[in-house]
Amino acid sequence: MECDYSGISVVVFDFDGTLVDSNEIKNRAYYSIFPDDPVVVDVIAEVLTDSSAKSRYEIIAEIYERLASIDSVQLTSTDALVAEYSKHVLDATKNCQPFECTEELLLGLSRHYHLYLSSLTPLEPLGEIVRYKQLSKYFREIFGYPSKKEDTLRHLLKYHSVSQNELLVVGDGESDEESASSIGCSFFKVTGNNSLKELQDKLLNS
């Protein structure tokens, strides 16, 4: 069903792959924290294919569990792996450029809509990255792991006393689309900078 953009008042954005081109950074980081071994590479690829809507904690735990039974693979603890992954991603994402249209889009929308950020990235590093990129001023609040995306949407519906038809989820991944579907609100799929320009046109000219 086509979204009636004229009725939207609350817009909830994902971050990675939606506002910044950082998905490849996050995926490469999984390979960097585990041993460089063909068997390990295959396991990581399988888990990433199966777990695109999961947090880094769940993905690393799943990779660890599958590799633990392989005698030739030496692993540190999952906590150490998560810490190493988080540091790598934090540093790299800080230096990753937002999509060309990101700031213009957020500036324009923030004048007319209640904007929120909801991500599977842990809240503390997410907030640090968003502040570093000087994007936090556009959002009323930022939500990150361990908050679940569907719970965040339900909270915002109640907080703003709006219906599902007045809330739009903007994202590039399964978790975004599934969270929108779970509460019956509209979803706009981002596939790059051109998508953001299309969204800008729909929301500011509706």
HELIX and SHEET records of a PDB file:
HELIX    1   1 TYR A    5  GLY A    7  5                                   3    
HELIX    2   2 ASN A   23  ILE A   33  1                                  11    
HELIX    3   3 PRO A   38  ASP A   50  1                                  13    
HELIX    4   4 ARG A   56  LEU A   67  1                                  12    
HELIX    5   5 THR A   78  LYS A   94  1                                  17    
HELIX    6   6 THR A  102  SER A  110  1                                   9    
HELIX    7   7 LEU A  123  TYR A  132  1                                  10    
HELIX    8   8 SER A  136  TYR A  138  5                                   3    
HELIX    9   9 LYS A  149  HIS A  160  1                                  12    
HELIX   10  10 GLN A  164  GLU A  166  5                                   3    
HELIX   11  11 GLU A  174  ILE A  183  1                                  10    
HELIX   12  12 ASN A  193  LEU A  204  1                                  12    
SHEET    1   A 5 GLU A 141  TYR A 145  0                                        
SHEET    2   A 5 HIS A 114  PRO A 122  1                                        
SHEET    3   A 5 VAL A  10  PHE A  13  1                                        
SHEET    4   A 5 LEU A 167  GLY A 171  1                                        
SHEET    5   A 5 SER A 186  LYS A 189  1                                        
END                                                                             
